Amino acid sequence: PKMVMKLADRLCLSPDQFEDLNDKLNRDKKGVDHKPASDKKVIQLQNDQYFMVSDWHYYAILNLVETVDFQSDSKWIAMRIKTTPTKISECLERLLRLGFLTYNNEGNLVRNEVEVMTSEDIPNTSIKKRHTENLEAAKESLFCDDVMLRDFSCGTIAIDPARLPKAKKMIREFQDNLFDFLEGGDKKEVYEICMQIFPRTNVKKEQVYEKYQ
Protein backbone atom coordinates (compact mmCIF):
# COMPACT_ATOMS: atom_id res chain seq x y z
CA PRO A 1 0.00 0.00 0.00
CA LYS A 2 2.83 2.44 0.77
CA MET A 3 4.36 1.83 -2.66
CA VAL A 4 0.98 2.39 -4.33
CA MET A 5 0.63 5.73 -2.55
CA LYS A 6 4.16 6.71 -3.58
CA LEU A 7 3.49 5.81 -7.21
CA ALA A 8 0.19 7.68 -7.19
CA ASP A 9 1.93 10.75 -5.79
CA ARG A 10 4.73 10.68 -8.35
CA LEU A 11 2.33 10.11 -11.25
CA CYS A 12 -0.15 12.75 -9.97
CA LEU A 13 -3.01 10.30 -10.35
CA SER A 14 -6.56 11.59 -10.08
CA PRO A 15 -8.89 9.94 -7.51
CA ASP A 16 -10.57 7.68 -10.08
CA GLN A 17 -7.19 6.65 -11.52
CA PHE A 18 -5.98 5.81 -8.02
CA GLU A 19 -9.19 3.88 -7.35
CA ASP A 20 -8.73 1.84 -10.54
CA LEU A 21 -5.09 1.11 -9.73
CA ASN A 22 -5.89 0.11 -6.16
CA ASP A 23 -8.76 -2.13 -7.25
CA LYS A 24 -6.59 -3.83 -9.86
CA LEU A 25 -3.85 -4.54 -7.36
CA ASN A 26 -6.40 -5.95 -4.90
CA ARG A 27 -7.89 -8.19 -7.59
CA ASP A 28 -4.47 -9.46 -8.63
CA LYS A 29 -3.55 -10.11 -5.02
CA LYS A 30 -6.75 -11.98 -4.17
CA GLY A 31 -7.19 -13.66 -7.55
CA VAL A 32 -10.68 -12.18 -7.80
CA ASP A 33 -12.00 -11.04 -11.15
CA HIS A 34 -14.58 -8.51 -10.00
CA LYS A 35 -14.37 -4.92 -8.89
CA PRO A 36 -15.50 -4.16 -5.35
CA ALA A 37 -18.47 -1.84 -5.01
CA SER A 38 -17.53 1.80 -4.42
CA ASP A 39 -19.41 5.04 -3.99
CA LYS A 40 -19.27 6.47 -7.50
CA LYS A 41 -20.78 9.78 -6.41
CA VAL A 42 -17.98 10.30 -3.89
CA ILE A 43 -15.31 9.39 -6.46
CA GLN A 44 -16.94 11.71 -9.01
CA LEU A 45 -16.91 14.62 -6.55
CA GLN A 46 -13.31 13.94 -5.58
CA ASN A 47 -12.38 13.69 -9.24
CA ASP A 48 -14.15 16.95 -10.11
CA GLN A 49 -12.42 18.79 -7.27
CA TYR A 50 -9.07 17.24 -8.18
CA PHE A 51 -9.24 18.58 -11.74
CA MET A 52 -10.49 21.96 -10.53
CA VAL A 53 -7.25 22.32 -8.55
CA SER A 54 -4.81 20.53 -10.84
CA ASP A 55 -5.83 21.65 -14.34
CA TRP A 56 -5.17 25.27 -15.31
CA HIS A 57 -7.97 25.30 -17.90
CA TYR A 58 -10.69 25.56 -15.25
CA TYR A 59 -9.55 28.78 -13.57
CA ALA A 60 -8.62 30.20 -16.97
CA ILE A 61 -12.23 29.71 -18.11
CA LEU A 62 -13.66 31.09 -14.86
CA ASN A 63 -11.63 34.26 -15.26
CA LEU A 64 -12.25 34.51 -19.00
CA VAL A 65 -15.99 34.62 -18.21
CA GLU A 66 -15.35 37.94 -16.43
CA THR A 67 -13.69 39.64 -19.42
CA VAL A 68 -15.59 42.39 -21.23
CA ASP A 69 -15.90 40.61 -24.60
CA PHE A 70 -16.61 37.07 -23.34
CA GLN A 71 -18.66 34.78 -25.56
CA SER A 72 -20.41 31.62 -24.30
CA ASP A 73 -19.15 29.57 -27.21
CA SER A 74 -16.80 26.59 -26.86
CA LYS A 75 -14.88 27.37 -30.06
CA TRP A 76 -14.39 31.01 -29.04
CA ILE A 77 -13.22 30.03 -25.55
CA ALA A 78 -10.87 27.41 -27.03
CA MET A 79 -9.37 29.99 -29.36
CA ARG A 80 -8.84 32.50 -26.53
CA ILE A 81 -6.99 30.14 -24.19
CA LYS A 82 -5.29 28.12 -26.93
CA THR A 83 -6.82 24.68 -26.50
CA THR A 84 -9.42 22.47 -28.20
CA PRO A 85 -13.24 22.80 -28.16
CA THR A 86 -13.39 19.22 -26.86
CA LYS A 87 -11.32 20.19 -23.82
CA ILE A 88 -13.52 23.24 -23.25
CA SER A 89 -16.69 21.15 -23.39
CA GLU A 90 -15.23 18.78 -20.78
CA CYS A 91 -14.30 21.69 -18.52
CA LEU A 92 -17.65 23.45 -18.90
CA GLU A 93 -19.53 20.26 -18.03
CA ARG A 94 -17.52 19.93 -14.81
CA LEU A 95 -17.78 23.62 -13.91
CA LEU A 96 -21.56 23.54 -14.38
CA ARG A 97 -21.85 20.34 -12.35
CA LEU A 98 -19.85 21.85 -9.47
CA GLY A 99 -21.87 25.06 -9.60
CA PHE A 100 -19.00 27.38 -10.55
CA LEU A 101 -20.82 28.39 -13.72
CA THR A 102 -24.47 28.71 -14.64
CA TYR A 103 -26.51 29.99 -17.58
CA ASN A 104 -28.46 33.20 -17.09
CA ASN A 105 -31.85 34.00 -18.62
CA GLU A 106 -30.19 35.12 -21.85
CA GLY A 107 -28.37 31.79 -22.19
CA ASN A 108 -24.96 33.24 -21.36
CA LEU A 109 -22.48 31.68 -18.98
CA VAL A 110 -21.97 33.56 -15.72
CA ARG A 111 -19.68 32.83 -12.80
CA ASN A 112 -20.95 31.91 -9.35
CA GLU A 113 -18.97 32.55 -6.19
CA VAL A 114 -18.18 28.98 -5.14
CA GLU A 115 -15.02 27.85 -3.36
CA VAL A 116 -13.07 24.66 -3.92
CA MET A 117 -12.66 22.82 -0.63
CA THR A 118 -9.39 20.89 -0.59
CA SER A 119 -9.36 18.46 2.33
CA GLU A 120 -7.88 15.09 3.16
CA ASP A 121 -10.14 13.64 0.45
CA ILE A 122 -8.31 15.59 -2.24
CA PRO A 123 -4.75 14.34 -2.79
CA ASN A 124 -1.91 16.85 -2.63
CA THR A 125 -0.91 15.58 -6.04
CA SER A 126 -3.51 17.94 -7.52
CA ILE A 127 -1.55 20.95 -6.29
CA LYS A 128 1.74 19.47 -7.48
CA LYS A 129 0.25 18.82 -10.92
CA ARG A 130 -1.02 22.41 -11.13
CA HIS A 131 2.39 23.86 -10.28
CA THR A 132 4.06 21.53 -12.78
CA GLU A 133 1.71 22.70 -15.52
CA ASN A 134 2.35 26.32 -14.60
CA LEU A 135 6.11 25.84 -14.82
CA GLU A 136 5.78 24.23 -18.25
CA ALA A 137 3.51 27.07 -19.42
CA ALA A 138 6.00 29.65 -18.12
CA LYS A 139 8.76 27.97 -20.10
CA GLU A 140 6.66 28.14 -23.27
CA SER A 141 5.78 31.79 -22.63
CA LEU A 142 9.45 32.64 -22.20
CA PHE A 143 10.12 31.67 -25.81
CA CYS A 144 6.78 32.46 -27.47
CA ASP A 145 5.38 35.66 -25.91
CA ASP A 146 6.72 39.15 -26.58
CA VAL A 147 8.82 40.55 -23.73
CA MET A 148 6.34 43.43 -23.35
CA LEU A 149 3.57 40.94 -22.54
CA ARG A 150 5.39 39.04 -19.79
CA ASP A 151 7.87 39.48 -16.96
CA PHE A 152 10.44 37.02 -15.69
CA SER A 153 12.97 37.82 -12.99
CA CYS A 154 15.14 35.82 -10.64
CA GLY A 155 17.96 36.23 -8.16
CA THR A 156 20.34 33.89 -6.36
CA ILE A 157 21.18 34.98 -2.82
CA ALA A 158 22.49 33.58 0.47
CA ILE A 159 19.78 33.65 3.15
CA ASP A 160 18.93 32.73 6.72
CA PRO A 161 16.47 29.81 6.26
CA ALA A 162 14.78 30.72 9.56
CA ARG A 163 13.37 33.81 7.81
CA LEU A 164 11.51 31.73 5.21
CA PRO A 165 8.17 31.59 7.08
CA LYS A 166 8.14 35.39 7.26
CA ALA A 167 9.19 35.63 3.61
CA LYS A 168 6.33 33.35 2.54
CA LYS A 169 3.87 35.53 4.45
CA MET A 170 5.26 38.64 2.71
CA ILE A 171 4.85 36.94 -0.68
CA ARG A 172 1.20 36.12 0.07
CA GLU A 173 0.51 39.71 1.13
CA PHE A 174 2.18 41.05 -2.01
CA GLN A 175 0.17 38.64 -4.18
CA ASP A 176 -3.10 39.81 -2.63
CA ASN A 177 -2.23 43.48 -3.23
CA LEU A 178 -1.07 42.75 -6.78
CA PHE A 179 -4.25 40.83 -7.61
CA ASP A 180 -6.42 43.65 -6.25
CA PHE A 181 -4.53 46.15 -8.39
CA LEU A 182 -4.64 44.15 -11.64
CA GLU A 183 -8.32 43.23 -11.26
CA GLY A 184 -9.30 46.87 -10.76
CA GLY A 185 -9.26 47.80 -14.46
CA ASP A 186 -11.18 46.56 -17.51
CA LYS A 187 -10.71 42.80 -17.64
CA LYS A 188 -9.67 41.88 -21.17
CA GLU A 189 -7.11 39.06 -20.85
CA VAL A 190 -6.34 36.15 -18.50
CA TYR A 191 -2.88 35.92 -16.95
CA GLU A 192 -1.19 33.35 -14.71
CA ILE A 193 0.92 34.83 -11.89
CA CYS A 194 3.45 32.42 -10.38
CA MET A 195 6.06 33.11 -7.73
CA GLN A 196 8.69 30.65 -6.56
CA ILE A 197 11.28 30.60 -3.84
CA PHE A 198 13.25 27.36 -3.44
CA PRO A 199 16.64 26.15 -2.17
CA ARG A 200 19.69 25.52 -4.32
CA THR A 201 21.54 23.94 -1.40
CA ASN A 202 20.69 20.96 0.80
CA VAL A 203 18.45 22.15 3.63
CA LYS A 204 16.24 20.31 6.12
CA LYS A 205 12.82 21.50 7.22
CA GLU A 206 13.93 21.43 10.86
CA GLN A 207 16.60 24.01 10.08
CA VAL A 208 13.97 26.42 8.85
CA TYR A 209 11.21 26.13 11.45
CA GLU A 210 13.05 25.27 14.66
CA LYS A 211 14.61 28.72 15.02
CA TYR A 212 11.47 30.50 13.78
CA GLN A 213 9.25 28.86 16.42
N, C-alpha and C positions, 0 to 999 in steps of 0.2 A: 504493500500500500504506500509506503514512503517513496519508493521509486516511481510509482504511478503519479503521485503528487508532484514530484520533482520534474518528471517529463512534461506533465500538464503545464507546469509553471514555465518551463523553458520554451515550450511550443505555443504558449499563450492560447491554450484551448478555451473555447467557449463552454458554458455549462452543458449544453447538449452534446458537444464533442467529448467532453470529459465523461458524461454519463454513458455514452456509447462505448468508449474505451474501457471504462470500469466494468460495464456489463459483459463485454467480450472477454475480458480477463477472468471474470468470475465464472462464465460459462466454460471456458477452456480448463479452468482449474477443477471444476466440479464435473466436467464431462456432460453438462446439460445443454440441450440444444433449444432452449427457449429463453426469452428475455423476461426477467422479473418485472412485475407490474410496478409502475412508477407514476407519480402525480405529474401528468403532462402539463397541467396548467401552471404548476410551480416552476417546472423546467422552462416553459415558454416565457414566464415573467422574468426569470433569472437571465434567460438568453436575451430577451429584449433589453434589459437593463445593462447587460454586459456590452452589447453592441452600441448602446447609447454612449457609454463611457469610452469604449475602445476605438470606435470608428469615427474619424474626423468628419465624414460626410454629414452626420446627423446635426451637429452643432453648426456646420456651415449652412445647411438648409434652414435651420431655425433662425439664424441671423440674416440670411438672405431674404427671408420673408419680411423682415423689417426695413428693407431698402425701399427707396422711393419709387422705383420703377419695376417692382416685383411682379412677375406673372405666374399664375397658378397652372403652369404647363410643364410637364416632365421634360420635354425636349429643351425648353428655354432654360430651366433650372440646370439641366445637364450641361448645356453649353456654357453657362455662367461659372460653374465650379469645375469644369473640365473633367466630366465623367460621362457615363452612358445613361440613357433613359431607363434602361433596365435596373441599374443600380438606384436611380432616383425613385422608381416605383417601389422597390423593396424598402427603401428608407421611409418613404411617405406612408406606406402601409403600417410600418412599425410606429412611427411618430403619431399617427392617428389612433392606433390601438392603445398606446400609452397615454394619450390625451394631451400630448405636447402641441398638436395641431388640430384644428377643426375647420370646417367649412362654414362661412357666414351665409346670410340669406341671399347674397349675390352669387354664391358658389365659389367664392375666393378663399384661399387658405389664409388663416390667421393663427397667430401664435398664442397659446395659453401659458399662463405662469404656473408651470409644474416643475418640481424639483426631482432630480434623480437621487434616490436614496441608496448609497453604497454601504452595505453592511457585510456581516460575515458570510452572507449568502452569495455575495458577488466577489469572485476571486480577484485578488490584486493584479492578476495577469492582465485584466482589462486596462488598468492604468498604465502598465508597462507597455502594452501594445500601442496605446494612444501616443505615448511619448516616442516610441520607436517610429511610428508613422510620421510624427511631426519632424523628427530629425531627418528622415528621408526626404520629406517635402522641403525642408529648409535647404538641404543639399541641392535639390533640383532648382529651387528658386535662385540660389547663389549663381548658377550658370545660365539660367533662362530669363530671369526678370531684370529689367533695367535698374541700374544702381539708384536712380531717383525714386523707384517704387519700393525699395526695401532698405533695410539697415542691418548690417552685421558688425559686431564689435566683440573683441575679446582681450583679455589681459592675463598674464601669468605672473603671480605674485607669491611671496612667502607670507604666511598668515599664522595667527594663533588659532588653532582649531576650536578652542573653547569659546571663541566669539561667533562660531557658526550659527547657533540657535538665534542669536540676536540679528545676525545678518539675514537669515531666512525670514524673520519677522519684518525686517526693513524692506526686503524684496516684495513681500505680500502687500505691505502698505503702499509701496510705489506702484505696484500693479493696479491696485484699486483706484488710486488717483489717476493713473494713466488711462484706465478704461473709462472712468467718468469723463475725462477730458475728450477722448476720441469719440465717444458716443454722444457728445453734446451737439455735434453738427448735423448736417444732412447725411443720412446714411445711404451711401451709394455703392460701396464695395465691402467685401468680407475679408478680413485679415486674420492671420494666426499670430499671436504674440507668445513667444517662448523665451524663457530665461533659464539658464543653467549655471550652476556652480558645483564643481566636482573636483576631487583630489587627483593630482598627478603623482603623488607619493603614497606609499603604504601608510594607512592610518586606520586605527581601530575606533569603533564607536565609543568605547569607554574613554578614550583620550579626549573626545569632544565634549561629552556630557557630564563626566565626573566633576570637572573643575567648574562647569557652568552651574551645576546644582549646588 
